[in-house]
Amino acid sequence: MNNKKPTHYQQDLAHIRAIMERSTKFLSLSGWAGIMAGLYATAGVAHAHFILGFRMEQIRSENVLDLLREPVIRDTAITAIMVLVLALFTAIFLSWKQAIKKGESVWNPSAKRLITSIFLPLMVGGIFILALISNGMILWIPPVMLLFYGLSLFHASVYTIEELKYLGFYQIILGLLCAFSTSYGVWFWLAGFGLGHIVYGTYMHYRYER
């Protein structure tokens, strides 16, 4: 009997810990959402580079309106927006399905804390990018996007799966490297938003969803 007691205590402690974790962290992030976001980003970069013929060195004008009048740059901007919208809708839909599968509510206090923690760095980054655009510093958009996105992921990891912080570190490192090589911004985008999400999503799927 004495040999069984520690096992029962350990099971009880593990159960209590699981309940506390579910109440404080949003654990319904979908690995497939990360994989799909990475595939969308990869397809977007391939479309912009190989089909539209977009190159960062094409950006010479400091006037945003002049830039958008150029078909290649305008179509590339539209492609980027489509990738972002697809990634967001896919993440929301698959996380909703994951929450239902686990018998959890998608819009719970932990989800609200997660969204708030992500939103603040992204909002600041978005405003900073608008300032860059208004000053004609278009080449600095890729590193700034990677940096603020990485910071938002690192900040959000407190309220969800811990491994998210490693994806955040990865994006931050890429952003810093990209700041020294702004003409290669598209390829840093591919490495961060494409490859990074695919690898992270695949790991999360096999680690938590199988």
N, CA and C atoms as a LAMMPS dump frame, in Angstrom:
ITEM: TIMESTEP
0
ITEM: NUMBER OF ATOMS
630
ITEM: BOX BOUNDS ff ff ff
-5.0000000000000000e+02 5.0000000000000000e+02
-5.0000000000000000e+02 5.0000000000000000e+02
-5.0000000000000000e+02 5.0000000000000000e+02
ITEM: ATOMS id mol type element x y z
1 1 1 N 0.822 -1.206 0
2 1 2 C 0 0 0
3 1 3 C 0.861 1.264 0
4 2 1 N 1.969 1.236 0.769
5 2 2 C 2.807 2.429 0.863
6 2 3 C 3.46 2.765 -0.47
7 3 1 N 3.708 1.711 -1.274
8 3 2 C 4.33 1.952 -2.569
9 3 3 C 3.382 2.632 -3.549
10 4 1 N 2.07 2.503 -3.34
11 4 2 C 1.093 3.058 -4.268
12 4 3 C 0.752 4.505 -3.961
13 5 1 N 0.938 4.893 -2.699
14 5 2 C 0.527 6.241 -2.299
15 5 3 C 1.239 7.334 -3.081
16 6 1 N 2.577 7.282 -3.234
17 6 2 C 3.25 8.332 -3.992
18 6 3 C 2.726 8.44 -5.41
19 7 1 N 2.359 7.266 -6.001
20 7 2 C 1.831 7.275 -7.361
21 7 3 C 0.519 8.026 -7.415
22 8 1 N -0.358 7.757 -6.44
23 8 2 C -1.643 8.452 -6.374
24 8 3 C -1.445 9.946 -6.165
25 9 1 N -0.521 10.304 -5.3
26 9 2 C -0.237 11.719 -5.059
27 9 3 C 0.279 12.397 -6.331
28 10 1 N 1.163 11.691 -7.035
29 10 2 C 1.714 12.249 -8.271
30 10 3 C 0.62 12.444 -9.313
31 11 1 N -0.297 11.473 -9.392
32 11 2 C -1.403 11.601 -10.337
33 11 3 C -2.301 12.77 -9.978
34 12 1 N -2.573 12.933 -8.673
35 12 2 C -3.409 14.048 -8.228
36 12 3 C -2.742 15.384 -8.535
37 13 1 N -1.432 15.466 -8.251
38 13 2 C -0.702 16.704 -8.518
39 13 3 C -0.672 17.017 -10.011
40 14 1 N -0.491 15.969 -10.819
41 14 2 C -0.475 16.169 -12.274
42 14 3 C -1.838 16.652 -12.765
43 15 1 N -2.904 16.089 -12.178
44 15 2 C -4.255 16.494 -12.562
45 15 3 C -4.513 17.938 -12.164
46 16 1 N -4.111 18.313 -10.967
47 16 2 C -4.292 19.7 -10.502
48 16 3 C -3.502 20.663 -11.371
49 17 1 N -2.272 20.264 -11.702
50 17 2 C -1.43 21.11 -12.549
51 17 3 C -2.051 21.305 -13.93
52 18 1 N -2.622 20.226 -14.484
53 18 2 C -3.258 20.316 -15.802
54 18 3 C -4.451 21.256 -15.767
55 19 1 N -5.246 21.185 -14.688
56 19 2 C -6.419 22.063 -14.55
57 19 3 C -5.983 23.52 -14.455
58 20 1 N -4.943 23.773 -13.641
59 20 2 C -4.443 25.143 -13.491
60 20 3 C -3.882 25.68 -14.801
61 21 1 N -3.199 24.804 -15.564
62 21 2 C -2.616 25.237 -16.83
63 21 3 C -3.703 25.584 -17.835
64 22 1 N -4.773 24.779 -17.871
65 22 2 C -5.874 25.061 -18.796
66 22 3 C -6.576 26.351 -18.448
67 23 1 N -6.596 26.705 -17.167
68 23 2 C -7.291 27.915 -16.74
69 23 3 C -6.467 29.176 -16.975
70 24 1 N -5.154 29.038 -17.131
71 24 2 C -4.294 30.216 -17.28
72 24 3 C -3.656 30.326 -18.665
73 25 1 N -3.677 29.212 -19.446
74 25 2 C -3.039 29.237 -20.754
75 25 3 C -3.999 28.758 -21.833
76 26 1 N -3.852 29.341 -23.012
77 26 2 C -4.637 28.918 -24.16
78 26 3 C -3.857 27.821 -24.866
79 27 1 N -4.371 26.585 -24.818
80 27 2 C -3.624 25.428 -25.298
81 27 3 C -4.213 24.84 -26.571
82 28 1 N -5.042 25.602 -27.264
83 28 2 C -5.715 25.078 -28.452
84 28 3 C -5.124 25.596 -29.76
85 29 1 N -3.898 26.126 -29.702
86 29 2 C -3.25 26.532 -30.944
87 29 3 C -3.013 25.293 -31.803
88 30 1 N -3.29 25.413 -33.083
89 30 2 C -3.182 24.274 -33.982
90 30 3 C -1.834 24.259 -34.696
91 31 1 N -1.181 23.105 -34.676
92 31 2 C 0.066 22.958 -35.423
93 31 3 C -0.168 23.108 -36.917
94 32 1 N -1.32 22.617 -37.384
95 32 2 C -1.645 22.738 -38.802
96 32 3 C -1.808 24.191 -39.225
97 33 1 N -2.241 25.04 -38.3
98 33 2 C -2.358 26.469 -38.608
99 33 3 C -0.986 27.055 -38.928
100 34 1 N 0.03 26.644 -38.16
101 34 2 C 1.389 27.1 -38.421
102 34 3 C 1.903 26.586 -39.754
103 35 1 N 1.632 25.304 -40.032
104 35 2 C 2.07 24.718 -41.303
105 35 3 C 1.424 25.441 -42.481
106 36 1 N 0.104 25.675 -42.389
107 36 2 C -0.601 26.338 -43.491
108 36 3 C -0.12 27.774 -43.665
109 37 1 N 0.124 28.483 -42.553
110 37 2 C 0.638 29.855 -42.649
111 37 3 C 1.984 29.867 -43.361
112 38 1 N 2.836 28.879 -43.042
113 38 2 C 4.131 28.779 -43.699
114 38 3 C 3.999 28.483 -45.183
115 39 1 N 3.054 27.622 -45.529
116 39 2 C 2.834 27.299 -46.942
117 39 3 C 2.282 28.502 -47.703
118 40 1 N 1.364 29.234 -47.064
119 40 2 C 0.834 30.454 -47.696
120 40 3 C 1.96 31.452 -47.96
121 41 1 N 2.813 31.644 -46.951
122 41 2 C 3.91 32.604 -47.085
123 41 3 C 4.887 32.169 -48.174
124 42 1 N 5.19 30.872 -48.219
125 42 2 C 6.096 30.357 -49.243
126 42 3 C 5.513 30.554 -50.635
127 43 1 N 4.226 30.236 -50.771
128 43 2 C 3.561 30.423 -52.066
129 43 3 C 3.526 31.892 -52.453
130 44 1 N 3.311 32.773 -51.458
131 44 2 C 3.271 34.206 -51.73
132 44 3 C 4.609 34.742 -52.217
133 45 1 N 5.69 34.317 -51.552
134 45 2 C 7.029 34.754 -51.966
135 45 3 C 7.366 34.213 -53.355
136 46 1 N 7.032 32.945 -53.602
137 46 2 C 7.298 32.352 -54.914
138 46 3 C 6.521 33.078 -56.011
139 47 1 N 5.263 33.405 -55.724
140 47 2 C 4.436 34.124 -56.699
141 47 3 C 5.019 35.511 -56.988
142 48 1 N 5.408 36.22 -55.914
143 48 2 C 5.947 37.567 -56.093
144 48 3 C 7.28 37.545 -56.838
145 49 1 N 8.142 36.578 -56.502
146 49 2 C 9.487 36.577 -57.072
147 49 3 C 9.526 35.997 -58.481
148 50 1 N 8.911 34.83 -58.663
149 50 2 C 9.06 34.119 -59.933
150 50 3 C 7.993 34.483 -60.972
151 51 1 N 6.797 34.84 -60.527
152 51 2 C 5.714 35.158 -61.468
153 51 3 C 5.603 36.661 -61.696
154 52 1 N 5.565 37.418 -60.589
155 52 2 C 5.448 38.874 -60.732
156 52 3 C 6.79 39.527 -61.048
157 53 1 N 7.883 38.843 -60.684
158 53 2 C 9.209 39.394 -60.944
159 53 3 C 9.613 40.483 -59.964
160 54 1 N 9.086 40.41 -58.729
161 54 2 C 9.404 41.433 -57.726
162 54 3 C 10.821 41.266 -57.202
163 55 1 N 11.539 42.388 -57.063
164 55 2 C 12.866 42.42 -56.458
165 55 3 C 12.927 43.622 -55.519
166 56 1 N 13.571 43.452 -54.38
167 56 2 C 13.664 44.55 -53.423
168 56 3 C 14.403 45.753 -54.007
169 57 1 N 15.378 45.468 -54.875
170 57 2 C 16.151 46.576 -55.455
171 57 3 C 15.331 47.429 -56.414
172 58 1 N 14.113 46.963 -56.751
173 58 2 C 13.233 47.761 -57.609
174 58 3 C 12.679 48.973 -56.863
175 59 1 N 12.716 48.923 -55.55
176 59 2 C 12.127 49.99 -54.745
177 59 3 C 13.114 51.154 -54.666
178 60 1 N 12.848 52.175 -55.458
179 60 2 C 13.738 53.338 -55.492
180 60 3 C 13.024 54.61 -55.053
181 61 1 N 11.732 54.691 -55.371
182 61 2 C 10.994 55.913 -55.057
183 61 3 C 10.687 55.989 -53.566
184 62 1 N 10.668 57.199 -53.045
185 62 2 C 10.297 57.408 -51.641
186 62 3 C 8.817 57.727 -51.504
187 63 1 N 8.147 57.877 -52.62
188 63 2 C 6.72 58.21 -52.611
189 63 3 C 5.909 56.92 -52.717
190 64 1 N 5.089 56.641 -51.702
191 64 2 C 4.318 55.4 -51.662
192 64 3 C 3.345 55.332 -52.82
193 65 1 N 2.706 56.453 -53.156
194 65 2 C 1.738 56.455 -54.25
195 65 3 C 2.421 56.125 -55.578
196 66 1 N 3.632 56.636 -55.776
197 66 2 C 4.38 56.313 -56.986
198 66 3 C 4.721 54.831 -57.041
199 67 1 N 5.055 54.261 -55.883
200 67 2 C 5.379 52.843 -55.827
201 67 3 C 4.177 51.982 -56.185
202 68 1 N 3.018 52.348 -55.639
203 68 2 C 1.814 51.554 -55.869
204 68 3 C 1.302 51.67 -57.296
205 69 1 N 1.776 52.673 -58.025
206 69 2 C 1.389 52.789 -59.434
207 69 3 C 2.148 51.794 -60.305
208 70 1 N 3.234 51.24 -59.751
209 70 2 C 3.997 50.242 -60.495
210 70 3 C 3.308 48.886 -60.325
211 71 1 N 2.882 48.26 -61.426
212 71 2 C 2.098 47.017 -61.348
213 71 3 C 2.741 45.919 -60.495
214 72 1 N 4.061 45.715 -60.639
215 72 2 C 4.728 44.635 -59.909
216 72 3 C 4.632 44.855 -58.405
217 73 1 N 4.909 46.063 -57.956
218 73 2 C 4.885 46.363 -56.522
219 73 3 C 3.454 46.344 -55.992
220 74 1 N 2.524 46.888 -56.785
221 74 2 C 1.119 46.867 -56.364
222 74 3 C 0.609 45.436 -56.22
223 75 1 N 0.884 44.595 -57.191
224 75 2 C 0.423 43.202 -57.145
225 75 3 C 1.112 42.42 -56.027
226 76 1 N 2.372 42.754 -55.756
227 76 2 C 3.07 42.105 -54.64
228 76 3 C 2.445 42.482 -53.308
229 77 1 N 2.07 43.756 -53.156
230 77 2 C 1.4 44.204 -51.927
231 77 3 C 0.067 43.489 -51.748
232 78 1 N -0.682 43.328 -52.844
233 78 2 C -1.967 42.613 -52.785
234 78 3 C -1.749 41.157 -52.389
235 79 1 N -0.71 40.544 -52.946
236 79 2 C -0.376 39.152 -52.601
237 79 3 C -0.062 39.023 -51.113
238 80 1 N 0.709 39.961 -50.575
239 80 2 C 1.07 39.927 -49.152
240 80 3 C -0.174 40.048 -48.268
241 81 1 N -1.098 40.911 -48.648
242 81 2 C -2.334 41.079 -47.872
243 81 3 C -3.168 39.801 -47.914
244 82 1 N -3.241 39.178 -49.093
245 82 2 C -3.992 37.925 -49.22
246 82 3 C -3.389 36.825 -48.356
247 83 1 N -2.064 36.746 -48.327
248 83 2 C -1.386 35.749 -47.488
249 83 3 C -1.72 35.982 -46.014
250 84 1 N -1.681 37.24 -45.583
251 84 2 C -1.98 37.574 -44.19
252 84 3 C -3.412 37.195 -43.829
253 85 1 N -4.368 37.535 -44.687
254 85 2 C -5.777 37.239 -44.423
255 85 3 C -6.008 35.731 -44.365
256 86 1 N -5.448 35 -45.314
257 86 2 C -5.589 33.54 -45.329
258 86 3 C -5.007 32.912 -44.067
259 87 1 N -3.824 33.381 -43.663
260 87 2 C -3.174 32.834 -42.469
261 87 3 C -4.004 33.092 -41.216
262 88 1 N -4.549 34.298 -41.096
263 88 2 C -5.36 34.635 -39.927
264 88 3 C -6.631 33.796 -39.859
265 89 1 N -7.351 33.699 -40.98
266 89 2 C -8.59 32.925 -40.988
267 89 3 C -8.321 31.441 -40.732
268 90 1 N -7.242 30.93 -41.295
269 90 2 C -6.901 29.527 -41.076
270 90 3 C -6.559 29.271 -39.61
271 91 1 N -5.784 30.179 -39.002
272 91 2 C -5.407 30.023 -37.592
273 91 3 C -6.638 30.047 -36.689
274 92 1 N -7.551 30.974 -36.959
275 92 2 C -8.77 31.079 -36.151
276 92 3 C -9.625 29.825 -36.301
277 93 1 N -9.821 29.386 -37.544
278 93 2 C -10.679 28.228 -37.811
279 93 3 C -10.112 26.951 -37.197
280 94 1 N -8.81 26.691 -37.423
281 94 2 C -8.218 25.455 -36.918
282 94 3 C -8.08 25.46 -35.395
283 95 1 N -7.826 26.623 -34.804
284 95 2 C -7.765 26.706 -33.341
285 95 3 C -9.153 26.492 -32.745
286 96 1 N -10.182 26.986 -33.438
287 96 2 C -11.57 26.753 -33.004
288 96 3 C -11.898 25.265 -33.032
289 97 1 N -11.5 24.579 -34.107
290 97 2 C -11.734 23.142 -34.202
291 97 3 C -10.962 22.392 -33.124
292 98 1 N -9.737 22.823 -32.87
293 98 2 C -8.914 22.184 -31.846
294 98 3 C -9.533 22.355 -30.462
295 99 1 N -10.068 23.544 -30.187
296 99 2 C -10.7 23.796 -28.892
297 99 3 C -11.954 22.933 -28.717
298 100 1 N -12.75 22.806 -29.78
299 100 2 C -13.946 21.967 -29.717
300 100 3 C -13.562 20.509 -29.455
301 101 1 N -12.516 20.06 -30.121
302 101 2 C -12.041 18.684 -29.939
303 101 3 C -11.641 18.422 -28.498
304 102 1 N -11.067 19.433 -27.843
305 102 2 C -10.632 19.293 -26.456
306 102 3 C -11.74 19.62 -25.461
307 103 1 N -12.912 20.027 -25.978
308 103 2 C -14.013 20.387 -25.097
309 103 3 C -13.81 21.703 -24.385
310 104 1 N -13.07 22.62 -25.022
311 104 2 C -12.788 23.917 -24.42
312 104 3 C -13.461 25.029 -25.21
313 105 1 N -13.585 26.173 -24.565
314 105 2 C -14.142 27.346 -25.227
315 105 3 C -13.017 28.112 -25.911
316 106 1 N -13.277 28.552 -27.173
317 106 2 C -12.26 29.311 -27.891
318 106 3 C -12.072 30.68 -27.271
319 107 1 N -13.19 31.335 -26.934
320 107 2 C -13.125 32.707 -26.407
321 107 3 C -13.233 32.661 -24.889
322 108 1 N -12.146 32.295 -24.235
323 108 2 C -12.103 32.221 -22.778
324 108 3 C -11.076 33.227 -22.255
325 109 1 N -10.984 33.4 -20.948
326 109 2 C -10.039 34.396 -20.411
327 109 3 C -8.6 34.206 -20.875
328 110 1 N -8.138 32.948 -20.988
329 110 2 C -6.764 32.713 -21.433
330 110 3 C -6.581 33.138 -22.891
331 111 1 N -7.606 32.918 -23.722
332 111 2 C -7.534 33.348 -25.124
333 111 3 C -7.494 34.871 -25.218
334 112 1 N -8.249 35.532 -24.368
335 112 2 C -8.251 37.003 -24.366
336 112 3 C -6.887 37.549 -23.955
337 113 1 N -6.27 36.921 -22.953
338 113 2 C -4.937 37.357 -22.534
339 113 3 C -3.923 37.122 -23.65
340 114 1 N -4.063 36 -24.342
341 114 2 C -3.155 35.689 -25.44
342 114 3 C -3.26 36.732 -26.552
343 115 1 N -4.484 37.059 -26.955
344 115 2 C -4.688 38.024 -28.039
345 115 3 C -4.177 39.402 -27.64
346 116 1 N -4.424 39.782 -26.385
347 116 2 C -3.943 41.081 -25.908
348 116 3 C -2.418 41.152 -25.936
349 117 1 N -1.769 40.073 -25.516
350 117 2 C -0.304 40.064 -25.474
351 117 3 C 0.298 40.098 -26.877
352 118 1 N -0.385 39.502 -27.846
353 118 2 C 0.083 39.538 -29.232
354 118 3 C -0.198 40.893 -29.867
355 119 1 N -1.372 41.458 -29.552
356 119 2 C -1.838 42.663 -30.232
357 119 3 C -0.954 43.874 -29.969
358 120 1 N -0.497 44.057 -28.737
359 120 2 C 0.25 45.272 -28.401
360 120 3 C 1.546 45.405 -29.211
361 121 1 N 2.439 44.39 -29.216
362 121 2 C 3.654 44.541 -30.037
363 121 3 C 3.341 44.691 -31.524
364 122 1 N 2.334 43.964 -32.015
365 122 2 C 1.989 44.069 -33.427
366 122 3 C 1.435 45.449 -33.766
367 123 1 N 0.652 46.017 -32.864
368 123 2 C 0.103 47.349 -33.1
369 123 3 C 1.228 48.382 -33.157
370 124 1 N 2.155 48.302 -32.194
371 124 2 C 3.293 49.226 -32.182
372 124 3 C 4.128 49.041 -33.449
373 125 1 N 4.363 47.778 -33.824
374 125 2 C 5.117 47.503 -35.041
375 125 3 C 4.418 48.027 -36.282
376 126 1 N 3.086 47.88 -36.335
377 126 2 C 2.327 48.38 -37.476
378 126 3 C 2.423 49.892 -37.61
379 127 1 N 2.331 50.6 -36.486
380 127 2 C 2.458 52.066 -36.505
381 127 3 C 3.857 52.478 -36.94
382 128 1 N 4.862 51.736 -36.45
383 128 2 C 6.249 52.04 -36.827
384 128 3 C 6.462 51.82 -38.327
385 129 1 N 5.858 50.765 -38.873
386 129 2 C 5.965 50.501 -40.308
387 129 3 C 5.313 51.607 -41.12
388 130 1 N 4.172 52.12 -40.651
389 130 2 C 3.534 53.251 -41.334
390 130 3 C 4.462 54.464 -41.345
391 131 1 N 5.199 54.661 -40.235
392 131 2 C 6.164 55.768 -40.179
393 131 3 C 7.292 55.544 -41.185
394 132 1 N 7.75 54.292 -41.311
395 132 2 C 8.788 53.983 -42.292
396 132 3 C 8.292 54.266 -43.714
397 133 1 N 7.061 53.853 -43.985
398 133 2 C 6.494 54.06 -45.32
399 133 3 C 6.375 55.547 -45.632
400 134 1 N 5.91 56.318 -44.644
401 134 2 C 5.731 57.757 -44.864
402 134 3 C 7.057 58.476 -45.098
403 135 1 N 8.149 57.863 -44.618
404 135 2 C 9.475 58.455 -44.813
405 135 3 C 10.252 57.788 -45.947
406 136 1 N 9.561 56.94 -46.711
407 136 2 C 10.187 56.298 -47.861
408 136 3 C 11.2 55.23 -47.526
409 137 1 N 11.172 54.705 -46.307
410 137 2 C 12.161 53.696 -45.879
411 137 3 C 11.58 52.291 -46.068
412 138 1 N 11.211 51.98 -47.296
413 138 2 C 10.51 50.745 -47.615
414 138 3 C 11.362 49.51 -47.339
415 139 1 N 12.666 49.598 -47.607
416 139 2 C 13.546 48.443 -47.43
417 139 3 C 13.639 47.979 -45.98
418 140 1 N 13.26 48.851 -45.046
419 140 2 C 13.332 48.503 -43.628
420 140 3 C 12.073 47.775 -43.129
421 141 1 N 11.07 47.633 -44.01
422 141 2 C 9.832 46.97 -43.585
423 141 3 C 10.062 45.499 -43.213
424 142 1 N 10.76 44.682 -44.03
425 142 2 C 10.957 43.272 -43.658
426 142 3 C 11.614 43.056 -42.302
427 143 1 N 12.762 43.714 -42
428 143 2 C 13.352 43.456 -40.676
429 143 3 C 12.469 43.912 -39.529
430 144 1 N 11.776 45.029 -39.717
431 144 2 C 10.906 45.525 -38.647
432 144 3 C 9.735 44.568 -38.424
433 145 1 N 9.162 44.041 -39.511
434 145 2 C 8.063 43.082 -39.372
435 145 3 C 8.518 41.841 -38.621
436 146 1 N 9.687 41.315 -38.981
437 146 2 C 10.198 40.122 -38.313
438 146 3 C 10.487 40.383 -36.835
439 147 1 N 11.061 41.539 -36.541
440 147 2 C 11.399 41.873 -35.157
441 147 3 C 10.157 41.981 -34.277
442 148 1 N 9.183 42.762 -34.726
443 148 2 C 7.993 42.961 -33.893
444 148 3 C 7.134 41.704 -33.832
445 149 1 N 7.112 40.929 -34.899
446 149 2 C 6.38 39.666 -34.865
447 149 3 C 7.045 38.711 -33.876
448 150 1 N 8.372 38.648 -33.912
449 150 2 C 9.084 37.809 -32.952
450 150 3 C 8.851 38.232 -31.517
451 151 1 N 8.849 39.533 -31.274
452 151 2 C 8.585 40.037 -29.925
453 151 3 C 7.175 39.688 -29.464
454 152 1 N 6.209 39.771 -30.384
455 152 2 C 4.828 39.444 -30.021
456 152 3 C 4.694 37.965 -29.676
457 153 1 N 5.375 37.089 -30.423
458 153 2 C 5.325 35.656 -30.132
459 153 3 C 5.992 35.343 -28.798
460 154 1 N 7.13 35.958 -28.554
461 154 2 C 7.833 35.722 -27.284
462 154 3 C 6.972 36.188 -26.105
463 155 1 N 6.352 37.344 -26.256
464 155 2 C 5.495 37.88 -25.205
465 155 3 C 4.279 36.989 -24.992
466 156 1 N 3.712 36.454 -26.094
467 156 2 C 2.498 35.64 -26.004
468 156 3 C 2.762 34.249 -25.449
469 157 1 N 4.003 33.783 -25.487
470 157 2 C 4.308 32.424 -25.038
471 157 3 C 3.999 32.219 -23.559
472 158 1 N 3.915 33.306 -22.812
473 158 2 C 3.562 33.207 -21.389
474 158 3 C 2.14 32.69 -21.227
475 159 1 N 1.28 32.958 -22.208
476 159 2 C -0.137 32.626 -22.094
477 159 3 C -0.559 31.452 -22.96
478 160 1 N 0.407 30.754 -23.541
479 160 2 C 0.066 29.59 -24.355
480 160 3 C 1.209 28.588 -24.276
481 161 1 N 1.367 27.767 -25.293
482 161 2 C 2.396 26.738 -25.303
483 161 3 C 3.786 27.374 -25.264
484 162 1 N 4.635 26.872 -24.385
485 162 2 C 5.935 27.495 -24.136
486 162 3 C 6.823 27.532 -25.373
487 163 1 N 6.682 26.52 -26.242
488 163 2 C 7.548 26.447 -27.427
489 163 3 C 7.385 27.636 -28.363
490 164 1 N 6.307 28.394 -28.203
491 164 2 C 6.093 29.556 -29.064
492 164 3 C 7.226 30.561 -28.924
493 165 1 N 7.86 30.599 -27.744
494 165 2 C 8.93 31.58 -27.537
495 165 3 C 10.141 31.286 -28.42
496 166 1 N 10.347 30.002 -28.763
497 166 2 C 11.479 29.662 -29.625
498 166 3 C 11.254 30.152 -31.053
499 167 1 N 10.009 30.066 -31.51
500 167 2 C 9.68 30.65 -32.811
501 167 3 C 9.872 32.159 -32.752
502 168 1 N 9.531 32.773 -31.617
503 168 2 C 9.74 34.202 -31.44
504 168 3 C 11.211 34.573 -31.507
505 169 1 N 12.067 33.796 -30.81
506 169 2 C 13.521 34.022 -30.865
507 169 3 C 14.028 33.942 -32.302
508 170 1 N 13.557 32.948 -33.02
509 170 2 C 13.979 32.731 -34.4
510 170 3 C 13.639 33.943 -35.269
511 171 1 N 12.414 34.46 -35.117
512 171 2 C 11.991 35.623 -35.909
513 171 3 C 12.818 36.86 -35.529
514 172 1 N 13.107 37.02 -34.263
515 172 2 C 13.906 38.172 -33.816
516 172 3 C 15.315 38.117 -34.403
517 173 1 N 15.923 36.941 -34.354
518 173 2 C 17.278 36.79 -34.919
519 173 3 C 17.277 37.095 -36.413
520 174 1 N 16.278 36.576 -37.133
521 174 2 C 16.179 36.858 -38.566
522 174 3 C 15.992 38.352 -38.816
523 175 1 N 15.17 38.996 -37.982
524 175 2 C 14.946 40.435 -38.132
525 175 3 C 16.225 41.231 -37.953
526 176 1 N 17.027 40.849 -36.977
527 176 2 C 18.296 41.545 -36.737
528 176 3 C 19.265 41.327 -37.898
529 177 1 N 19.333 40.095 -38.397
530 177 2 C 20.201 39.813 -39.539
531 177 3 C 19.734 40.563 -40.783
532 178 1 N 18.42 40.607 -40.961
533 178 2 C 17.853 41.284 -42.123
534 178 3 C 18.149 42.782 -42.084
535 179 1 N 18.245 43.346 -40.882
536 179 2 C 18.532 44.776 -40.748
537 179 3 C 19.896 45.134 -41.33
538 180 1 N 20.796 44.147 -41.398
539 180 2 C 22.122 44.374 -41.984
540 180 3 C 22.166 43.997 -43.472
541 181 1 N 21.052 43.424 -43.966
542 181 2 C 21.002 43.003 -45.379
543 181 3 C 19.601 43.269 -45.926
544 182 1 N 19.178 44.52 -45.905
545 182 2 C 17.796 44.852 -46.264
546 182 3 C 17.435 44.495 -47.699
547 183 1 N 18.418 44.409 -48.587
548 183 2 C 18.112 44.077 -49.983
549 183 3 C 17.686 42.618 -50.143
550 184 1 N 17.923 41.803 -49.103
551 184 2 C 17.505 40.395 -49.13
552 184 3 C 16.255 40.166 -48.273
553 185 1 N 15.48 41.223 -48.079
554 185 2 C 14.322 41.145 -47.194
555 185 3 C 13.326 40.061 -47.56
556 186 1 N 13.09 39.85 -48.857
557 186 2 C 12.124 38.836 -49.298
558 186 3 C 12.549 37.446 -48.841
559 187 1 N 13.856 37.173 -48.915
560 187 2 C 14.337 35.847 -48.529
561 187 3 C 14.319 35.656 -47.019
562 188 1 N 14.521 36.726 -46.271
563 188 2 C 14.361 36.636 -44.813
564 188 3 C 12.894 36.419 -44.453
565 189 1 N 12.007 37.059 -45.206
566 189 2 C 10.576 36.804 -45.037
567 189 3 C 10.272 35.322 -45.246
568 190 1 N 10.827 34.763 -46.319
569 190 2 C 10.595 33.354 -46.628
570 190 3 C 11.1 32.458 -45.502
571 191 1 N 12.292 32.777 -44.991
572 191 2 C 12.869 31.976 -43.899
573 191 3 C 12.048 32.095 -42.622
574 192 1 N 11.53 33.306 -42.345
575 192 2 C 10.781 33.525 -41.109
576 192 3 C 9.339 33.085 -41.181
577 193 1 N 8.588 33.694 -42.086
578 193 2 C 7.153 33.42 -42.164
579 193 3 C 6.84 32.114 -42.89
580 194 1 N 7.754 31.674 -43.768
581 194 2 C 7.541 30.427 -44.486
582 194 3 C 8.109 29.235 -43.752
583 195 1 N 9.438 29.075 -43.836
584 195 2 C 10.107 27.917 -43.231
585 195 3 C 9.893 27.846 -41.722
586 196 1 N 9.996 28.991 -41.039
587 196 2 C 9.833 28.997 -39.587
588 196 3 C 8.489 28.451 -39.145
589 197 1 N 7.42 28.869 -39.817
590 197 2 C 6.083 28.405 -39.449
591 197 3 C 5.881 26.928 -39.788
592 198 1 N 6.428 26.493 -40.916
593 198 2 C 6.269 25.091 -41.3
594 198 3 C 6.951 24.17 -40.291
595 199 1 N 8.186 24.495 -39.927
596 199 2 C 8.925 23.664 -38.963
597 199 3 C 8.235 23.688 -37.602
598 200 1 N 7.853 24.894 -37.142
599 200 2 C 7.193 25.014 -35.846
600 200 3 C 5.859 24.275 -35.845
601 201 1 N 5.054 24.474 -36.88
602 201 2 C 3.743 23.828 -36.948
603 201 3 C 3.853 22.316 -36.983
604 202 1 N 4.846 21.803 -37.724
605 202 2 C 5.041 20.351 -37.799
606 202 3 C 5.426 19.791 -36.431
607 203 1 N 6.32 20.487 -35.751
608 203 2 C 6.712 20.044 -34.399
609 203 3 C 5.512 20.039 -33.458
610 204 1 N 4.729 21.121 -33.487
611 204 2 C 3.577 21.222 -32.59
612 204 3 C 2.537 20.139 -32.88
613 205 1 N 2.349 19.84 -34.153
614 205 2 C 1.366 18.813 -34.516
615 205 3 C 1.774 17.451 -33.956
616 206 1 N 3.037 17.076 -34.148
617 206 2 C 3.486 15.766 -33.678
618 206 3 C 3.689 15.735 -32.168
619 207 1 N 3.934 16.893 -31.576
620 207 2 C 4.177 16.946 -30.131
621 207 3 C 2.872 16.952 -29.334
622 208 1 N 1.848 17.643 -29.829
623 208 2 C 0.645 17.85 -29.01
624 208 3 C -0.654 17.32 -29.615
625 209 1 N -0.691 17.051 -30.914
626 209 2 C -1.985 16.77 -31.543
627 209 3 C -2.162 15.323 -31.999
628 210 1 N -1.116 14.536 -31.908
629 210 2 C -1.252 13.148 -32.353
630 210 3 C -1.559 12.22 -31.195
